[in-house]
Amino acid sequence: MLEIFIPAFVAMFVTMDPIGNVPIFISLTRELSRGEKLKTAFRAIVIAGGLLVLFGFFGNWLLGNLGITMSAFKIAGGILLFIIALEMLFSKRTERKANSAEEAQQQKSGDDLAVFPLAIPLIAGPGSITTAMIWIGSASDPTGQIIALVAVAAVLVAFAILFSLSVFSERFISATVANVITRLLGMLLAALATQSIIDGIQKVILS
């Protein structure tokens, strides 16, 4: 179980980046009341979670209808995740997220912010959707899928905790600390992405 849960959790945690998203969440919701902030946070988490589960279970069906094998998707997904890892290492991803936050700041509705940009693409972006499809969709049995789902749920719980803490104390994670942690997680993601590419190539060679 742990051999599935730990790498799935790490991959989802890094691509979803709950720590790095805290300063952006604070910036987006600074004009909302405390109650509206909490409502916005949990609404965004539920929407993002639903999307990840949807693509995790039905992504393979979509790929099959498009004539795309899981090996090809693992290779492509690994390349995408590696690019995201490079962005994290060089702080490009944080800058891009901050720009999205500034564009959405003109929206005053918490419900609007919950959908965009919080749920999509900050929580459930291309990287996290790809990771969910790889871990849930490629599981060899229902038990593996359940464990991968638990890993996704654990990351969403981390989002709920961190966002809730930020509502009551905006300074508990500074932008500098978040940046350092994001870079460290970028290294982990680069390794996981490389492994995904290797696994995909091995399946192509052995098939």
Secondary structure, DSSP 8 states (H G I E B T S, - for coil): -HHHHHHHHHHHHHHH-HHHHHHHHHHHTTTS-HHHHHHHHHHHHHHHHHHHHHHHHHHHHHHHHTT--HHHHHHHHHHHHHHHHHHHHTTHHHHHHHHHHHHHTT---HHHHIIIIIIIIIIS-HHHHHHHHHHHHT-SSHHHHHHHHHHHHHHHHHHHHHHHHHHH-TTSS-HHHHHHHHHHHHHHHHHHHHHHHHHHHHHHHH-
